[in-house]
């Protein structure tokens, strides 16, 4: 059975959900930048709602929970040799979601 391609907005949102979870898991007072990125996530989601994308994101989140949200999924920062910070991955996910929301709102 061939799976349908995932639209860019859903893909970006799924990535954000994963990276948000990982950033929270790695959170410490040295990583206070996470709070800024979590606020940014809320702002992006508010803009998505104002653009009429709430149902799309709600459906994408439901599919993510069903198909991809795994309790024991490894975060990048948990991998041996990884030298980044989870907040950096969250920032990239926010960038991708913001771009996808902008594109979807236009179309």
C-alpha positions as CSV (number, residue, x, y, z in Angstrom):
1,X,0.0,0.0,0.0
2,X,1.5,3.3,-1.1
3,X,1.2,6.2,1.3
4,X,0.1,9.6,0.0
5,X,2.7,12.3,0.2
6,X,2.5,14.6,3.3
7,X,1.7,18.2,2.6
8,X,4.4,20.7,3.7
9,X,2.3,22.2,6.5
10,X,1.6,18.9,8.1
11,X,5.2,17.8,7.8
12,X,6.4,21.1,9.4
13,X,3.9,20.7,12.2
14,X,4.9,17.1,12.9
15,X,8.6,18.2,13.0
16,X,7.7,21.0,15.4
17,X,5.8,18.6,17.7
18,X,8.8,16.3,17.9
19,X,11.3,19.1,18.5
20,X,9.1,20.8,21.0
21,X,9.0,17.6,23.1
22,X,12.7,17.2,22.8
23,X,13.5,20.8,23.8
24,X,11.3,20.4,26.9
25,X,13.1,17.1,27.8
26,X,16.5,18.8,27.5
27,X,15.4,22.0,29.3
28,X,17.6,23.4,32.1
29,X,18.3,26.9,33.3
30,X,21.2,27.0,30.8
31,X,18.7,26.6,28.0
32,X,16.3,29.4,28.8
33,X,16.1,30.2,25.1
34,X,13.6,27.3,24.9
35,X,11.0,29.6,26.6
36,X,11.4,32.1,23.8
37,X,11.0,29.5,21.1
38,X,8.0,28.0,22.8
39,X,6.4,31.5,22.9
40,X,7.3,31.8,19.2
41,X,5.5,28.5,18.5
42,X,2.4,29.9,20.2
43,X,2.6,33.0,18.0
44,X,3.0,31.0,14.8
45,X,0.0,28.8,15.8
46,X,-2.1,31.8,16.5
47,X,-1.3,33.2,13.0
48,X,-2.2,29.8,11.6
49,X,-5.5,29.9,13.4
50,X,-6.2,33.5,12.1
51,X,-5.4,32.2,8.6
52,X,-8.0,29.4,8.9
53,X,-5.5,26.6,9.3
54,X,-6.7,25.3,12.7
55,X,-8.6,22.3,11.3
56,X,-5.6,21.3,9.1
57,X,-3.2,21.5,12.1
58,X,-5.6,19.7,14.4
59,X,-5.9,16.9,11.8
60,X,-2.1,16.8,11.4
61,X,-1.6,16.6,15.2
62,X,-4.1,13.7,15.4
63,X,-2.3,11.8,12.6
64,X,1.1,12.5,14.3
65,X,-0.2,11.2,17.6
66,X,-1.6,8.1,15.9
67,X,1.3,7.3,13.5
68,X,4.5,9.0,14.8
69,X,4.3,10.0,18.4
70,X,6.4,7.3,20.1
71,X,7.1,7.4,23.8
72,X,10.6,6.0,23.4
73,X,11.6,8.1,20.3
74,X,15.2,9.3,20.5
75,X,15.8,13.0,20.4
76,X,18.8,14.3,18.5
77,X,20.4,15.5,21.8
78,X,20.2,11.9,23.1
79,X,22.2,10.5,20.2
80,X,25.9,9.8,20.8
81,X,28.1,12.4,19.3
82,X,25.4,15.0,18.8
83,X,26.9,18.5,19.6
84,X,23.9,20.7,19.2
85,X,21.1,21.9,21.5
86,X,17.5,20.9,21.4
87,X,16.5,24.6,21.3
88,X,18.4,25.0,18.0
89,X,16.4,22.1,16.5
90,X,13.2,23.7,17.9
91,X,14.1,27.0,16.3
92,X,14.6,25.3,12.9
93,X,11.2,23.6,13.3
94,X,9.6,26.9,14.1
95,X,11.2,28.4,11.0
96,X,9.9,25.6,8.8
97,X,6.4,25.8,10.4
98,X,6.3,29.6,10.0
99,X,7.2,29.3,6.3
100,X,4.6,26.6,5.8
101,X,1.9,28.6,7.5
102,X,2.8,31.6,5.4
103,X,2.7,29.6,2.2
104,X,-0.6,27.8,3.1
105,X,-2.3,31.0,4.1
106,X,-1.5,32.5,0.6
107,X,-2.8,29.5,-1.2
